[in-house]
Amino acid sequence: MDYRAKTFKTKFTNAARHFGVKSGQVTSLKLRENVHSSDYGELLEILKCEARLHWQNLNEDFQGKGYLVSTSNSKVIIVEHETGLEILYITSSIASLIQLIPLIFQYWNRLRGSRHFSHPSDFRNIEIRRIDNNGNLQEHQSSMPFDTTFISLADAIDTELQRLQKEIKILTFRVKSLEKNNSKQIIHTKSKGKKSKIEKNSR
């Protein structure tokens, strides 16, 4: 694994601790653009006051300053970069993908458009990264509009859900096997106890 992949793996591992998942279940969404550091402070203030979202500073290494942003049912990590906003999220979190992340992008778009007197971005330069099951860094750059990009991310969620369903089937099979073996053992124990009692009474 090269230095760059190790750096991203450290980032995903740190994020996973806050999400309560494994590093392979974390995805990075990065907007490639030039950003002033003051923009992030203003974004967090807007998210707190207008969107009523909770956020807190994080001390771990995210290749930039990190903030945990959360609602009652989802959480993401915003990372500061001079080269653009980055959001780390749980790959299979539908609530983050269809609710929290679009909300953050909406306020970020509004902020960037009004602050720098430019037209709001349609987010066509999005970089998507994650660590695969073999520990390799997977990268994809999308030049598609924001909505189209999220369709491809939804496909990734569908793949993740299918994987989880397979794991559930395997666990269910194992539980049923254990229950079946336990039932046989109980029946055998009871039968053995009855036989001993009969032998005792016949003496």
N, C-alpha and C positions, 0 to 999 in steps of 0.2 A: 504494500500500500504506500503510495507516494505521500509527500508532506501535505499537499493540498487536501487529499482524501482524509488523512488523519485529522486535519484541522476541522473539517466538516463533521467527521464522526464525533469529535469531542463536543462540538456545538450541539449535535443531535442528541448525544448522551445526556448533556446538561439539561436540554429541553425536556427530554423524556422523564427525568426525575420529577419535574414540576407537573407533568401531565399524568404521571402514574402508568406509563407504558414503556415499551422497549424502544431503543433508538431507531430500529428499522420501521417503526410505525409513525415516525415524524417526517413531515414534508416541509421544505422551504420554498416560499414564494417570494421572489425578489423583483422589484420594479427597478429597471436600469435608467437612472436619470441623475442629474446633479442636484444636490440638496444642501440647504443651509442647516446647520445644527439647530438653529432656533425654531425651525419648522416642526421638529419633533416635540419640543416642549409645548408649542401651541396646539399641536394635534392631541396630545395627552390631556390638555386642559379642556379642549372641546369635547373629547370623548367622555370626560368626567362630568362636565356641566350640562352638556346638551344631550348626549346619548345615555347618560346615567350609568356608564360602565365603570367598573372598579379596576384600578391598576396599581402595581407596586414595582419598585426598583429591584433588579436582580443583580447579584454580584458575580455570577459565574461568567466564564469565557464564552461569548457568543460572536467573537470577531467584531464586536461593537457593543455599545451599551444596550442592555436588554430590559424590557418591561413586560411583566405578566399582566395581560388584560383579560378580564373575565366577566361573564354573566352568570346567571343561576345555573345554567346547564352546559356551558362551553367555556373554553379558555384558549388563548393564543399568546404567543410571545412576539412583541414588536422589537426589532433590532435596528438601532441607528447606524446608518452608513452615509458617508458623503456621496456615495455612488448610487444611493436609492434606498427606499424603504424595503425592509425584509420582514416577512411574517412567517413564523414557525407554528405549525398546527398539527393535530393528530390526523393522519391520513384518512381514517375511517369516520371522522367526526362530521356528520351531516349538518349538525347545528352550526358548527364553525364555518363550513363551506357555503351554506346558503343563507346564513344570518349574520354572524359576527364579522367575517372577513369582508363581505360586500359593504357592510356598514362602515368599517374602518376605511375602506377604499373610497367610499362616497365622501366622507369628511376630508380625507386626504386630497382628493381631487378638487373639492371646493376650496380648501385652504391654499393649495398650490396655485389655483387659477386666480384667486383674489389677491394673494400676497405678492405674486410676481407679475401681475397684470398680463397674464398669458391665458391662452385658451386651455380649458381643462383637458387633461390627457384622456385618450380612450384606452390607455394601458395596453399598447400593442407590443411593448418590449418587456416581456415577463420571462424570468428565468425560474425554472422549477427543478429542485434537487431533492434527492433522498438517498438513503443507503439501502441497497438490496440485501437479499437473504445471504449472499456470499460476502457481505461486507464491502462491496464495491460502490463507489459513488456514481449515481445515475444522474445525468444532467439533460435537461431539455429546454430549449429556448423557443418561446412562442412569439410569432409576429402577428398572431391573430388577435382580433378584438377581445376585450375582457370577457364578454359573455360566452364567446366560442371557446376560449381557454378553459372556462369553468366547466364546459361540457366534457372536455377531455379529463379534467380532474374528477368529475363525477364518475367517469368510466373507471378511474383508479380506485375510487371508493367501492364501486360494484365488485371489482376484482378482490379487494380486501374483504368485503363482506362474504364473498364466496369462499375465501380461504377460512374465515372464521366459522362458517357453516360446516365445512368439512371437519374442522377441529371439534366442533360440538357433536357431530355424528360419531366421531371416534370416541370421545369421552362418554357419550351416552351408551355406546356399545360396551365399553369397559365397565361402566356402572352396572349395566344389566348382567354382565358376566359375573361380576362380584356378587350381586344379589342372588343370582342363580346358584353359585357355589356355596354361599352362606346358607341358603335354604336347604340344600342337600346335606350340608354339615349338621344343621339343626335337626333335620329329620333323622339322620343317622345317629345322632347323640340321643335323641328321644327313644328311638327304637332299641338302642343298646341299653338304655336305662330301664325300659319296660322288661326286656329280656332278663336283666339281672334281678329285677324285682320278682319275676315269676320263678326263677331258679331258687331264689331265697325262700319264697313261700312254700316251695315243694319239698324243702328239706325237713 
